Amino acid sequence: MQKVRLRYAKRGRLRFTSHRDVARSFERALRRAGVPMAYSQGFSPHPKVSWAGASPTGAASEAEYVELQLVERLDPEVLRGELDAALPPGIDLLAAVEAEPGPLADRLQVSRWRIDLPGTPVAELAAAVRALRAADEVLVERMTKDGRRTFDARAAVVAAEALDSRELVALSDGTDVSVPRVDDWPNAAEPYGILVTVVRQATPVVRPDDVLSALRVVAGLAPSAAVRATRLEQGRLDDGGGIADPLARDSGGDRDPVGEPKAG
């Protein structure tokens, strides 16, 4: 038996795909690529695929994770290439490593999100971010399967920074927040604000729309156009406030992701 962990991106129009549909796309790709999957027992066997911290429908991502259990050993990079070719454009495999012991989910403690707000001036966004950081508690509401729920969104926000769309590449600490461009990337004629925030993955999970709701509560921020959220990273906070690569322990070091989208 072998366990392989994959990092994948969900880009472009595929951000509107539900997690269930992404899982089905993976299962079809596993069959097309001939991956020797291990299967569960019982009347309805299914491939042993474990998902960790899936992004919400409507959000793009550069840092989604899945673990596969195989009955034969494969080179992880060969597996990545063959499976990536079998997946639809917009679901792009970025890295593959053989899994070391320990749950992958335990390494996914925070997420860094980039939220583009076309039509929102960066000064207005920056003022709202300052108000959010100054608040001790910000209660927001969300409809869940158990009904409407109120929770503190501020408690989950580790960091937040407002950027100008003309300065897309880095935060004040030098962290790169650019992402590969796709056909439906926001193309606003005027500069606009971009929110980059690090959020703890607590219960309930605080999503990008919850952070925007918190900005509306503390500062009345109301985006005038559709926003676009992209998860940039998942992992554990390190001592310097950065986010540790959750696959680094498996691979024995950092890996450079394959960043270019597949051709449509």
ABEGO torsion letter per residue (X at the ends): XBBBBBBBBBBEAAAABBAAAAAAAAAAAAAAAGBBBBBBBEABBBBBBBBBGBBBBGBBBABBBBBBBBABBBBAAAAAAAAAAABBBGBBBABBBBBBBEBAAAABABBBBBBBBBGBBAAAAAAAAAAAAABABBBBBBBBAAEBBBBBAAAABABBBBBBAABAABBAAGBBABBBBBAABBBBABBBBBBBBBBBBBOBBBBAAAAAAAAAAAAGBBBABBBBBBBABBEBBBAAGBBBBAAAAAAGEBBBBBABBBBX
